[in-house]
Every structure is written in structure tokens, then in C-alpha cells.
Amino acid sequence: MKLTYLNKTVEINIPSTTKRLKQQVLEDFFDSYKDADKEPYENEEFLFKLGSFEGSSDIEEIPVNVIGQWMSGGADSSLLAYLLCKKIRDEELDIKFQPISVRRGRANNPIYAGNVIDFIEEDLGVDFILPHEVYYPPLDDEYMREIKIFWERDDYNFRQRKFEILYSGITSNPPADDLTIPKNKERVRDDTGVDKIVEQRNGYRHYINPFINVNKKWEAEAYKDKGLLDSLFPLTYSCEGSIEATKHHTQHCKRCWWCQERYWAFGRYV
């Protein structure tokens, strides 16, 4: 499935196979670092040596039976989930879809994601979506709930083969020269004019980020083209406003950067 809007093309691709370390080799490699000071996913030496297996006889090709996706309830991840599930349905792929979410600072994230999942199941008439998994890191540990929990769960889920490929709906920032919206603090999302890597593998993990080289205006066109602007889009929630400003995260604050990006792209909040 290829989608072209605003002169940019995105391919929604689901490989039938992927490559990863043989399970026993992987477990032995992890065991060799069990007494290290850092977790493997935070250990630079571990990650460097992991890359040395690429192309060796310890790598095997395996079928893709389940794809996973981080879902926040926002416009990005919701659109991607819909398109992936539509592709599975339309092409009659023998693949399950595993949605996963983290209860972050905004406690309602998983609720919005759950509403989106319900919509996808009903709108597409599919039954291959696995039960929604939600992780609950401590609310008083910002590093854990915003960063480490994702590394930790990715590490565990890939090792256990909960899924063979993990998708993310992350997009690029608005153009730096667009003065109608302030810059986002997440500079790694900047559109530098050089395409970022969409697909990455490293021994036992396989990531695909289809939207990484397009921004939300591209997504707005996709929502319109697929007839989702008045059905799926209003179910999504991208606000990072305070509890007071959002009435306990039940409405958009219309002031935070994420709300501004949403309005910049769609011309509306809901």
C-alpha cells in the first residue's frame, strides 16, 4: 500500500519474514551480560556486539506472525493502526495485530487508544486484533514512564517473540521555516531535508516507522482521503495540557504545542 499526498509517498509495508538471532544464541548472548551494571538495552557494548552478528550463520529467517504497534490514542498512531489493519484485511494476510500502550503522565492515553481499537475493529470488521496490552510505570518516575518503559518492554517483547516487527506512528516536525507554529522541543523529529531511516533491525528487534519522513499535514490529507476525518480523527487525542486546562484530559487545551501542531495540520482540534 503506497499513499502519496503533498508530493510525498509513504509505503505501508508488512514483510512476510524477518531476520533475527537464533533463540539459543540470543539467550546465551543475554546471559553473558546478566551481571553487567546496565540493562542490555542501555549497554553500549552489548548493542555494539549485537550488530556484529549481522550476516552470520547465527541469524535465521523467520515468518512474521504478529506485528505490534505502540498506540497513544493520538492522530499519528491511530492512522497507522487503521492502515496496517486495513492492509491485513484487504490482502488477507495471516497476521495478527498486537496493540500496546503506556499509561504515561496523561493517564487517559490507553483509554483513547482503546476507543481507537474498538473503532478499527468495527469499521473494518476484523477479528485479528489481539487484546490491548497496557503498561503502568510509576507516575512519580518521569524517566521510567516517558523513556525507559519503552526500552524495557521492547526488549522483553522481542525476546519473547510477542511480535516479530514493531511499528510506530512517529512523524516529522513541521518545517523549520514555517513561522505559523513554534518549534517543538523534540528536535530529533526535525525535517532536515535528508530522509530518516524507516526500517531498522538489530539482531532480535525489527522496527518500522512509516511516517517518520512526513508531517501531520500529510496525515491530514490521508485522513481526508480515507474518509476518516469525521469518524476516526475525533476519537484521537494529542494534547499535553494540564488536568485543569483539559478537564481531566477529556478535551484539548488548545494551548500546548501538540494542540497547536494538530490545528496547524487539520485546521481543527476534533
KEROLUM-27603 format. One line per field, with one value per residue (C-alpha): residue in one letter; x, y, z. Coordinates in Angstrom, 1 decimal, decimal comma. Example, Ala and Ser with C-alpha at 12.3 -4.5 7.8 and 13.67 -1.06 7.14 Angstrom:
2
residuo <- A|S
u <- 12,3|13,7
v <- -4,5|-1,1
w <- 7,8|7,1
This chain:
270
residuo <- M|K|L|T|Y|L|N|K|T|V|E|I|N|I|P|S|T|T|K|R|L|K|Q|Q|V|L|E|D|F|F|D|S|Y|K|D|A|D|K|E|P|Y|E|N|E|E|F|L|F|K|L|G|S|F|E|G|S|S|D|I|E|E|I|P|V|N|V|I|G|Q|W|M|S|G|G|A|D|S|S|L|L|A|Y|L|L|C|K|K|I|R|D|E|E|L|D|I|K|F|Q|P|I|S|V|R|R|G|R|A|N|N|P|I|Y|A|G|N|V|I|D|F|I|E|E|D|L|G|V|D|F|I|L|P|H|E|V|Y|Y|P|P|L|D|D|E|Y|M|R|E|I|K|I|F|W|E|R|D|D|Y|N|F|R|Q|R|K|F|E|I|L|Y|S|G|I|T|S|N|P|P|A|D|D|L|T|I|P|K|N|K|E|R|V|R|D|D|T|G|V|D|K|I|V|E|Q|R|N|G|Y|R|H|Y|I|N|P|F|I|N|V|N|K|K|W|E|A|E|A|Y|K|D|K|G|L|L|D|S|L|F|P|L|T|Y|S|C|E|G|S|I|E|A|T|K|H|H|T|Q|H|C|K|R|C|W|W|C|Q|E|R|Y|W|A|F|G|R|Y|V
u <- 0,0|1,5|0,0|1,0|0,0|1,7|4,4|5,5|4,9|4,7|4,6|2,7|4,7|4,3|7,1|6,2|9,6|12,3|15,7|16,8|19,3|18,6|16,8|19,5|22,3|20,2|19,7|23,4|24,3|22,0|23,3|26,8|25,7|23,5|26,0|26,6|25,9|23,4|20,4|21,3|19,2|21,2|24,6|26,6|29,0|26,0|24,4|27,7|28,4|24,8|25,4|28,4|26,0|24,5|25,2|26,5|25,1|23,6|20,9|17,9|14,9|11,6|7,9|6,1|3,0|2,3|3,1|3,0|2,4|2,8|-0,6|-1,0|-4,5|-3,1|-3,7|-0,4|-0,5|-4,3|-4,0|-1,1|-3,0|-6,0|-3,9|-2,0|-5,2|-6,8|-3,8|-4,0|-7,7|-7,6|-4,6|-5,9|-2,6|-2,3|-1,0|-2,2|-2,1|-0,9|-1,6|0,4|0,2|1,9|0,0|2,2|1,8|-1,6|-3,4|-6,1|-3,7|-4,7|-8,4|-8,2|-6,1|-8,7|-11,5|-9,5|-9,0|-12,7|-13,4|-10,9|-12,5|-16,0|-15,2|-13,1|-14,9|-11,8|-11,1|-7,3|-6,5|-5,1|-6,1|-4,8|-1,8|-1,2|1,9|1,8|5,1|5,3|3,8|6,4|9,3|9,4|12,4|10,8|7,3|8,5|11,6|12,8|9,5|9,5|13,1|12,2|9,0|10,6|13,4|11,1|8,5|11,0|12,9|9,7|8,5|5,3|5,6|8,2|8,0|7,1|5,6|5,5|3,5|6,1|6,1|8,5|8,1|6,5|9,1|11,5|10,8|7,1|6,6|2,9|3,8|6,6|9,3|8,8|11,4|11,9|14,5|15,1|11,8|13,0|12,8|16,4|15,9|17,5|15,2|15,5|15,7|12,2|13,2|15,8|16,9|19,5|19,7|16,4|14,4|12,8|11,3|9,3|8,3|6,4|5,5|9,0|9,6|6,2|4,5|0,9|-0,3|0,5|-1,5|-4,4|-4,6|-4,6|-7,5|-9,5|-8,7|-9,7|-12,9|-11,7|-11,7|-15,2|-15,0|-11,6|-10,0|-12,4|-11,6|-7,9|-6,3|-2,9|-3,0|-0,3|-2,2|-2,7|-5,5|-7,2|-6,9|-8,2|-10,9|-9,1|-7,9|-11,4|-10,8|-8,0|-6,4|-5,8|-2,6|0,1|2,4|0,7|-2,6|-1,0|0,5|-2,9|-4,6|-1,8|-2,3|-6,0|-7,5|-9,4|-8,9|-11,5
v <- 0,0|3,3|6,7|9,9|13,3|16,7|15,2|12,7|8,9|6,6|2,8|0,8|-2,4|-5,6|-8,1|-11,8|-12,7|-11,1|-12,0|-12,4|-14,3|-17,9|-18,1|-20,1|-17,8|-14,8|-16,2|-17,1|-13,6|-12,1|-14,4|-13,2|-9,7|-10,7|-9,4|-6,1|-2,7|-1,7|-3,4|-4,8|-2,2|0,6|-1,1|0,4|-2,6|-5,0|-3,1|-2,8|-6,5|-7,3|-5,7|-7,9|-10,9|-9,4|-11,6|-14,5|-18,1|-17,3|-15,2|-17,0|-16,0|-16,4|-15,8|-12,7|-14,0|-10,9|-7,2|-4,9|-1,2|1,4|3,2|6,5|7,4|10,3|11,0|9,5|6,1|5,8|6,4|3,9|1,2|1,7|1,4|-1,6|-3,4|-2,4|-3,9|-7,1|-7,4|-6,4|-8,6|-11,5|-11,7|-14,4|-11,9|-10,8|-7,2|-6,5|-3,0|-1,9|1,3|3,0|4,9|8,0|11,4|11,6|8,7|8,6|7,7|4,0|4,9|6,9|4,1|1,6|3,7|3,8|0,0|-0,5|1,8|-0,1|-3,5|-2,3|-0,1|-2,7|-5,8|-7,6|-10,1|-10,4|-7,7|-9,2|-7,9|-4,4|-4,5|-1,6|-1,0|1,0|2,5|4,6|8,0|9,7|8,5|10,6|8,9|5,5|6,4|8,5|6,7|3,6|1,7|1,7|0,2|-2,3|-3,6|-3,6|-5,7|-8,2|-8,4|-9,0|-11,6|-13,5|-13,1|-11,4|-9,9|-10,1|-6,4|-3,3|-0,2|3,4|6,3|9,0|11,8|14,6|18,2|21,0|22,7|24,8|27,8|27,7|30,6|29,9|27,3|27,4|24,8|21,6|20,7|17,3|18,3|14,7|14,9|17,8|17,6|18,1|17,5|14,1|11,2|9,3|5,5|4,0|0,4|-0,9|-4,3|-5,2|-8,9|-9,6|-6,4|-5,1|-1,6|0,1|3,8|4,6|8,2|9,3|11,5|13,2|15,6|16,0|17,9|14,8|12,8|15,2|14,5|10,8|11,2|13,1|10,7|7,6|9,2|9,2|12,9|12,8|9,3|8,2|11,7|12,9|9,8|10,7|12,9|14,6|17,2|17,5|20,2|20,2|18,4|21,7|23,0|19,8|19,0|15,8|15,1|15,0|17,9|19,6|22,6|24,4|25,9|23,3|22,7|19,4|21,1|23,8|21,1|19,4|22,7|23,6|20,4|19,8|23,2|21,8|20,1|17,4
w <- 0,0|-1,2|-0,3|-1,9|-0,6|-0,8|-3,1|-0,5|-0,7|2,2|1,9|4,4|4,3|6,2|5,4|5,4|7,0|9,1|10,3|13,9|16,0|16,7|20,1|21,9|20,6|21,7|25,2|25,6|24,5|27,1|29,8|29,1|30,3|33,2|35,8|33,9|35,6|33,0|31,4|27,9|26,2|27,9|27,5|24,6|24,4|24,3|21,5|19,5|19,7|18,8|15,5|14,8|14,3|11,2|8,2|10,3|10,4|13,8|12,0|10,7|8,7|10,5|9,4|10,6|12,5|14,7|14,2|17,2|17,4|20,1|20,4|22,3|21,2|19,1|15,5|14,3|15,8|15,2|11,5|11,2|13,1|10,8|7,7|8,9|9,8|6,5|4,7|6,6|5,8|2,2|1,3|3,5|5,3|8,0|10,6|14,0|15,2|18,8|20,1|23,1|25,2|28,2|30,9|30,9|32,5|30,8|32,4|29,7|26,9|27,0|27,1|23,9|22,3|23,3|21,7|18,5|18,6|19,0|16,1|13,8|14,7|14,0|10,9|9,2|10,5|11,6|14,3|14,2|16,7|19,9|23,4|24,0|26,4|28,7|30,8|34,1|35,1|38,3|37,8|40,0|37,9|34,7|33,1|33,6|32,4|29,4|28,1|29,9|30,0|26,1|26,0|28,7|27,1|23,6|25,0|26,7|23,9|21,2|23,2|23,9|20,3|21,3|17,8|15,1|13,9|15,9|14,3|15,5|14,0|14,8|12,3|11,5|12,9|10,9|8,5|10,5|8,2|8,9|11,3|11,9|14,6|17,2|17,2|19,1|21,8|20,2|17,7|16,6|14,7|12,6|8,8|7,8|4,1|4,4|4,8|8,1|8,2|8,0|8,8|11,3|12,5|15,2|15,8|17,6|17,0|13,8|13,8|11,0|11,3|8,0|8,8|10,0|6,9|6,7|9,0|10,2|7,2|5,2|7,7|7,5|3,7|4,5|6,9|4,3|1,5|3,6|4,8|8,4|9,2|10,8|12,2|13,5|13,9|16,6|18,7|18,8|21,5|21,2|24,0|26,7|28,6|32,4|34,2|34,8|31,3|29,8|32,4|33,4|29,9|28,4|26,0|24,1|26,0|22,6|24,0|24,3|21,4|20,5|20,2|18,0|15,7|15,5|14,5|12,1|10,2|10,4|11,0|13,9|17,2|17,0
